[in-house]
Amino acid sequence: MRVLVCGMALFVACSDTGGGPVDANRDAPPQPTDADPDGPPPCPVADVVDPATATEVVVAGDVPTPMGIFDPSIVYPAGAPAGAMAYSAVPDQLTIRTRIAVSADGGATWTRVAEVNQPEAATLPSTDAGECPGGACTGNLISEVSSLVYDADDPDPARRWKLFAHRYLIGAGVALHYRIGTIALQTAAQVEGPWTAPRKLVGWTSPAPYSSAGVVTSATDLPTTADCLALTEPSALWRPGALYLAVGCVYLEGAAARIRIELLRSTDHAGSWHGLGTLLRPDDAACLRPGASINAAELFAVGDAVRVAATPSDDAGYHGCMVFPVADLATARIARAADGRALPTRTIVTAPTRFAGACAFAAGAHGYHLPIGFLASDRPFRIFRAGLDGP
């Protein structure tokens, strides 16, 4: 969900207060300009989503969620008779959980069918005295920014539906302990459940033993992610014979915390993971938001073509979505110009400008879906159809 982000520095030192909404009238939608030979190539003409006229996604039976819903992840192939959506439900910010909804009309309507996880009270030790005075932090373990995938060739039918999420500790006063967490996995035979309880999947070395103890794979032990302070915003994609997982990697650039997107692969149905390389780096967001990090990947395939949507992210929040063709999954390579600069094929922004991202795409459910933050309202978390059916 990440609307409480108070800057990338939260992973190394951050207060509990979140960044406020972007000034609604500050920025006009970006338009193409003459390329600067020393700067980024121009963005494609932006597709603009106005929440006043766009269709809001409403889930029947989703109560009580007074603060709204966010973080859609949709499995709905073109021509499929039905589809499923995982999303974050927000009764309040200390009790976020993941729910599942289904649709049989191309995403025009959705009905809640399962609550996949719930907050879990925990007191977890940490040697970071600044973050956890007294040697421990207390709060709820919550799951958010989930990714739903159908692993069609898993030989165990009970594990074919998989849900990946960042499960981390949130404390009183909405203290976000992102590093005290892991990428967690849940599985089911049917999307309606029953689902297994969250289990640690990919972790990392941090001042809190929770983040590395009992994980399937440690990002710290993989050459491509050894410098990651934490992983977040997972996005899973099934291709025959493999699962791919794009993750936001929080790392230090000098003294500043930044986020890039790394790509992992499993050829044993999430039994183990290997790093393939950096899929997107902060400079790849420069044509839409110079100086921003890049996070919140959404891997998706239309036919044989694979794309990744991602969101520029900085201290002011999330700034729409950029879409890049993936040239080669096996080497974590997107389409780039001869000089290495990224070549986005689509950008999606809001007008008026708001906190917006990350995008989800489902060919069978009218294409792109955009979470938009109404951060000063009583219902700050909402999802809209972007009105963009094609990739």
C-alpha positions as CSV (number, residue, x, y, z in Angstrom):
1,M,0.0,0.0,0.0
2,R,2.9,2.3,0.9
3,V,0.8,5.5,1.3
4,L,2.4,6.1,4.6
5,V,5.9,6.2,3.1
6,C,7.8,9.1,4.6
7,G,10.7,8.6,2.2
8,M,13.0,5.8,1.4
9,A,15.0,6.6,4.5
10,L,12.3,4.9,6.5
11,F,14.2,1.6,6.0
12,V,17.2,3.0,7.8
13,A,15.8,5.8,10.0
14,C,12.3,7.2,9.8
15,S,9.6,8.7,12.0
16,D,6.1,7.3,12.3
17,T,4.5,10.1,10.3
18,G,3.6,9.4,6.7
19,G,4.2,11.6,3.7
20,G,1.1,13.7,2.8
21,P,-0.7,13.7,-0.5
22,V,0.9,15.3,-3.5
23,D,-0.3,18.8,-4.3
24,A,-3.3,18.1,-6.6
25,N,-2.5,21.1,-8.8
26,R,1.3,21.0,-8.7
27,D,2.1,19.0,-11.8
28,A,0.5,18.7,-15.2
29,P,0.6,15.3,-16.9
30,P,4.0,14.8,-18.5
31,Q,4.1,15.3,-22.3
32,P,6.9,14.3,-24.7
33,T,9.7,16.8,-25.2
34,D,12.8,16.9,-27.3
35,A,15.3,14.4,-26.0
36,D,18.1,15.7,-23.9
37,P,21.3,13.9,-25.2
38,D,22.5,13.8,-21.6
39,G,19.2,13.0,-20.0
40,P,16.4,10.5,-20.3
41,P,14.5,10.0,-23.5
42,P,11.0,11.6,-23.5
43,C,8.2,9.7,-21.9
44,P,5.3,8.5,-24.1
45,V,2.3,10.8,-24.0
46,A,0.7,10.1,-20.6
47,D,-2.6,8.3,-20.3
48,V,-4.5,10.3,-17.8
49,V,-6.9,8.8,-15.2
50,D,-9.4,11.2,-13.6
51,P,-10.9,9.5,-10.6
52,A,-14.0,11.8,-11.0
53,T,-14.9,10.0,-14.2
54,A,-13.1,6.6,-13.9
55,T,-14.8,3.5,-12.7
56,E,-14.1,2.7,-9.1
57,V,-13.6,-1.0,-8.2
58,V,-16.1,-2.1,-5.5
59,V,-16.1,-5.5,-3.9
60,A,-19.5,-6.8,-2.8
61,G,-19.5,-8.2,0.7
62,D,-16.2,-6.4,1.7
63,V,-17.1,-5.2,5.2
64,P,-15.9,-3.8,7.4
65,T,-13.2,-1.8,5.5
66,P,-14.0,1.8,6.4
67,M,-10.6,3.0,5.1
68,G,-11.0,1.2,1.8
69,I,-9.1,-1.3,-0.4
70,F,-5.8,-1.1,-2.2
71,D,-3.0,-3.2,-3.8
72,P,-4.9,-5.1,-6.5
73,S,-3.4,-8.3,-8.0
74,I,-5.6,-9.8,-10.6
75,V,-5.5,-13.2,-12.4
76,Y,-8.0,-12.9,-15.3
77,P,-6.7,-14.1,-18.7
78,A,-8.3,-12.8,-21.9
79,G,-11.4,-14.9,-22.7
80,A,-11.4,-16.6,-19.3
81,P,-15.0,-17.2,-17.9
82,A,-13.9,-15.8,-14.5
83,G,-11.1,-14.2,-12.6
84,A,-9.8,-13.6,-9.2
85,M,-8.3,-10.5,-7.4
86,A,-6.2,-10.3,-4.2
87,Y,-6.2,-7.0,-2.5
88,S,-5.4,-5.2,0.8
89,A,-8.5,-4.5,3.0
90,V,-8.0,-1.7,5.5
91,P,-10.3,-1.7,8.5
92,D,-7.5,0.5,10.0
93,Q,-3.8,0.8,9.4
94,L,-2.8,-1.5,12.2
95,T,-5.1,-4.4,11.0
96,I,-4.5,-4.6,7.2
97,R,-5.2,-8.0,5.8
98,T,-5.5,-9.7,2.4
99,R,-8.8,-10.7,0.8
100,I,-9.8,-12.5,-2.4
101,A,-12.6,-11.5,-4.7
102,V,-13.9,-13.2,-7.9
103,S,-15.6,-11.9,-11.0
104,A,-17.5,-13.6,-13.8
105,D,-18.3,-10.5,-15.9
106,G,-14.9,-9.3,-17.0
107,G,-14.2,-7.4,-13.8
108,A,-17.4,-5.3,-14.0
109,T,-18.4,-6.6,-10.6
110,W,-16.4,-8.4,-7.8
111,T,-17.5,-10.5,-4.9
112,R,-15.5,-11.3,-1.8
113,V,-14.9,-15.0,-1.3
114,A,-12.1,-15.3,1.2
115,E,-10.0,-13.6,3.8
116,V,-6.5,-15.1,3.4
117,N,-4.6,-13.7,6.4
118,Q,-5.1,-11.6,9.4
119,P,-2.9,-9.5,11.7
120,E,-0.9,-11.4,14.3
121,A,0.2,-9.8,17.5
122,A,4.0,-10.1,18.0
123,T,6.9,-8.9,20.1
124,L,10.1,-9.4,18.1
125,P,13.7,-8.8,19.3
126,S,16.0,-6.4,17.5
127,T,19.5,-5.0,18.1
128,D,18.5,-1.7,16.5
129,A,18.1,0.5,19.6
130,G,16.8,3.4,17.6
131,E,14.0,1.5,16.0
132,C,13.3,-0.9,18.9
133,P,14.3,0.7,22.3
134,G,14.7,-1.9,24.9
135,G,15.7,-4.6,22.5
136,A,12.3,-5.5,21.0
137,C,9.4,-4.0,19.0
138,T,5.8,-4.9,19.6
139,G,2.9,-4.7,17.2
140,N,1.0,-6.7,14.6
141,L,2.5,-8.7,11.7
142,I,0.4,-7.7,8.7
143,S,0.4,-8.8,5.1
144,E,0.1,-6.3,2.3
145,V,1.2,-5.5,-1.3
146,S,0.2,-9.1,-2.2
147,S,0.6,-10.9,-5.6
148,L,-1.7,-13.7,-6.7
149,V,-0.6,-16.2,-9.2
150,Y,-1.8,-19.6,-10.6
151,D,1.1,-22.0,-10.8
152,A,-0.4,-24.2,-13.5
153,D,2.3,-26.9,-13.6
154,D,2.8,-27.4,-9.9
155,P,2.5,-31.2,-9.5
156,D,0.7,-30.7,-6.2
157,P,-2.8,-29.4,-7.0
158,A,-3.2,-28.2,-3.4
159,R,-0.4,-25.6,-4.0
160,R,-1.3,-24.3,-7.5
161,W,-2.8,-21.0,-6.2
162,K,-0.1,-19.0,-4.6
163,L,-0.1,-15.7,-2.8
164,F,3.1,-13.7,-2.1
165,A,3.1,-10.7,0.2
166,H,5.4,-8.5,2.3
167,R,4.5,-9.6,5.9
168,Y,6.1,-7.2,8.4
169,L,5.6,-5.6,11.8
170,I,3.6,-2.5,12.3
171,G,3.6,-0.9,15.8
172,A,1.5,1.6,17.7
173,G,1.3,5.0,16.1
174,V,1.6,3.3,12.7
175,A,5.3,2.6,13.2
176,L,6.3,0.8,10.0
177,H,9.0,-1.8,10.7
178,Y,9.5,-2.9,7.1
179,R,12.8,-4.6,7.7
180,I,11.3,-6.7,10.5
181,G,9.5,-8.9,8.0
182,T,9.9,-11.3,5.0
183,I,8.3,-12.1,1.7
184,A,5.7,-14.7,2.8
185,L,3.9,-17.4,0.8
186,Q,0.4,-18.9,1.1
187,T,-1.1,-21.6,-1.0
188,A,-4.5,-23.2,-1.9
189,A,-6.1,-25.6,-4.2
190,Q,-8.9,-23.2,-5.1
191,V,-8.8,-19.5,-5.0
192,E,-11.7,-19.5,-2.6
193,G,-9.5,-21.4,-0.1
194,P,-8.9,-22.8,2.4
195,W,-5.5,-21.1,2.3
196,T,-2.5,-22.1,4.3
197,A,-1.2,-19.7,6.9
198,P,1.6,-17.3,5.9
199,R,5.0,-18.8,6.0
200,K,8.4,-17.2,5.6
201,L,9.7,-17.5,2.0
202,V,12.4,-15.0,1.2
203,G,14.1,-13.1,4.0
204,W,17.2,-11.0,4.6
205,T,19.8,-10.2,7.3
206,S,18.7,-7.3,9.5
207,P,19.0,-6.3,13.2
208,A,15.9,-8.4,13.8
209,P,16.4,-12.2,13.7
210,Y,12.8,-12.7,12.6
211,S,13.8,-11.5,9.1
212,S,16.3,-14.3,8.5
213,A,15.3,-17.2,10.7
214,G,13.6,-20.1,9.0
215,V,13.3,-18.6,5.6
216,V,13.5,-20.7,2.4
217,T,15.9,-18.3,0.7
218,S,17.9,-15.4,2.1
219,A,18.3,-12.5,-0.3
220,T,21.5,-11.6,1.5
221,D,23.0,-14.9,0.3
222,L,22.2,-14.2,-3.4
223,P,24.8,-12.2,-5.4
224,T,22.1,-10.1,-7.1
225,T,20.4,-9.0,-3.8
226,A,23.2,-9.2,-1.3
227,D,23.1,-5.4,-0.7
228,C,19.3,-5.3,-0.2
229,L,18.3,-4.0,3.3
230,A,14.8,-5.4,2.7
231,L,12.5,-6.6,-0.1
232,T,9.0,-5.4,-0.7
233,E,6.2,-5.2,-3.3
234,P,6.5,-8.7,-4.8
235,S,5.0,-9.5,-8.2
236,A,4.7,-13.1,-9.3
237,L,4.5,-14.4,-12.9
238,W,4.0,-18.0,-14.0
239,R,5.6,-19.2,-17.2
240,P,5.8,-22.9,-18.2
241,G,8.4,-24.5,-16.0
242,A,9.2,-21.4,-13.8
243,L,7.9,-18.8,-11.4
244,Y,9.3,-15.3,-11.6
245,L,9.2,-12.9,-8.7
246,A,10.0,-9.2,-9.1
247,V,10.7,-7.5,-5.8
248,G,11.6,-4.0,-4.7
249,C,15.1,-4.0,-3.2
250,V,15.9,-1.3,-0.7
251,Y,19.6,-0.5,-0.8
252,L,22.0,2.3,0.1
253,E,23.4,4.6,-2.5
254,G,26.0,6.4,-0.4
255,A,24.0,7.3,2.7
256,A,20.7,7.5,0.9
257,A,18.2,4.6,0.8
258,R,17.0,3.9,-2.7
259,I,14.8,1.2,-4.3
260,R,15.4,-0.8,-7.5
261,I,13.6,-3.8,-8.8
262,E,15.3,-7.2,-8.8
263,L,14.1,-10.4,-10.5
264,L,14.1,-13.9,-8.9
265,R,13.2,-17.2,-10.4
266,S,12.1,-20.6,-9.0
267,T,12.0,-23.7,-11.1
268,D,10.7,-25.9,-8.2
269,H,7.4,-24.1,-7.5
270,A,8.7,-21.7,-4.8
271,G,10.9,-24.4,-3.2
272,S,14.0,-22.3,-3.8
273,W,14.9,-19.0,-5.5
274,H,17.8,-17.7,-7.6
275,G,18.6,-14.1,-8.5
276,L,18.5,-13.2,-12.2
277,G,19.6,-9.6,-12.0
278,T,18.3,-6.0,-11.8
279,L,15.2,-5.5,-13.9
280,L,14.7,-1.8,-13.3
281,R,16.9,0.8,-11.6
282,P,16.0,4.3,-10.3
283,D,17.3,6.1,-13.5
284,D,14.6,4.2,-15.5
285,A,11.9,6.3,-13.9
286,A,13.7,9.6,-14.9
287,C,11.4,10.6,-17.8
288,L,8.4,10.6,-15.5
289,R,9.8,11.5,-12.1
290,P,13.5,12.6,-12.2
291,G,15.4,11.6,-9.1
292,A,12.8,9.0,-7.9
293,S,13.4,5.4,-7.0
294,I,11.4,2.8,-8.8
295,N,9.2,0.2,-7.0
296,A,6.0,-1.8,-7.1
297,A,6.6,-4.0,-10.1
298,E,3.7,-5.7,-11.9
299,L,4.9,-8.5,-14.2
300,F,2.3,-9.6,-16.7
301,A,2.1,-11.5,-20.0
302,V,-0.2,-11.0,-23.0
303,G,0.4,-14.0,-25.3
304,D,4.1,-14.5,-25.4
305,A,5.0,-10.9,-24.7
306,V,6.0,-10.1,-21.1
307,R,5.9,-6.6,-19.7
308,V,6.6,-5.0,-16.4
309,A,4.7,-2.0,-15.0
310,A,6.5,0.0,-12.2
311,T,6.0,3.1,-10.1
312,P,8.3,6.1,-9.5
313,S,8.6,6.6,-5.8
314,D,10.1,9.3,-3.6
315,D,9.4,11.3,-0.4
316,A,6.2,12.7,-1.9
317,G,4.7,9.2,-2.5
318,Y,3.9,7.2,-5.7
319,H,3.7,8.9,-9.1
320,G,1.7,6.8,-11.5
321,C,3.0,3.9,-13.6
322,M,5.4,3.2,-16.3
323,V,5.3,0.2,-18.6
324,F,8.3,-1.5,-20.1
325,P,8.6,-4.5,-22.5
326,V,10.7,-7.3,-21.1
327,A,13.3,-8.3,-23.7
328,D,14.5,-11.4,-21.8
329,L,13.2,-12.8,-18.5
330,A,16.1,-15.2,-18.1
331,T,18.6,-12.3,-17.9
332,A,16.2,-9.7,-16.3
333,R,16.5,-7.4,-19.3
334,I,14.0,-4.8,-20.4
335,A,14.0,-3.1,-23.8
336,R,16.7,-0.4,-23.8
337,A,18.2,2.0,-26.3
338,A,21.7,1.4,-27.6
339,D,23.0,3.6,-24.8
340,G,21.3,1.6,-22.2
341,R,18.4,4.0,-21.4
342,A,15.0,2.4,-20.7
343,L,12.3,2.6,-23.4
344,P,8.9,2.7,-21.7
345,T,5.9,2.2,-23.9
346,R,3.2,3.7,-21.7
347,T,2.9,6.0,-18.7
348,I,-0.2,6.4,-16.6
349,V,-0.8,9.4,-14.3
350,T,-3.8,11.0,-12.6
351,A,-5.3,14.4,-13.1
352,P,-5.5,16.2,-10.8
353,T,-2.2,14.8,-9.5
354,R,-2.6,12.4,-6.6
355,F,-0.7,9.6,-4.9
356,A,-1.2,6.8,-7.6
357,G,0.3,3.3,-8.0
358,A,1.1,0.5,-8.2
359,C,-0.7,-0.6,-11.4
360,A,-2.2,-4.0,-11.9
361,F,-3.0,-5.5,-15.3
362,A,-5.5,-8.2,-16.4
363,A,-6.4,-8.7,-20.0
364,G,-9.7,-10.3,-19.1
365,A,-10.7,-7.5,-16.7
366,H,-10.4,-4.4,-18.8
367,G,-6.7,-4.0,-18.6
368,Y,-5.0,-1.6,-16.1
369,H,-6.2,-1.0,-12.6
370,L,-4.8,2.0,-10.6
371,P,-4.8,2.4,-6.8
372,I,-5.3,6.1,-6.0
373,G,-4.9,7.7,-2.6
374,F,-7.3,10.2,-1.2
375,L,-5.1,10.7,1.8
376,A,-7.0,13.5,3.5
377,S,-10.3,11.7,3.4
378,D,-12.0,9.2,5.6
379,R,-11.6,6.5,2.9
380,P,-8.1,7.1,1.6
381,F,-7.6,3.8,-0.2
382,R,-9.4,3.2,-3.5
383,I,-8.9,1.3,-6.8
384,F,-10.0,2.5,-10.2
385,R,-10.1,1.0,-13.7
386,A,-7.9,3.1,-15.8
387,G,-9.9,2.6,-19.0
388,L,-6.9,1.2,-20.8
389,D,-7.7,-2.3,-22.1
390,G,-4.5,-2.9,-24.1
391,P,-1.1,-3.4,-22.6
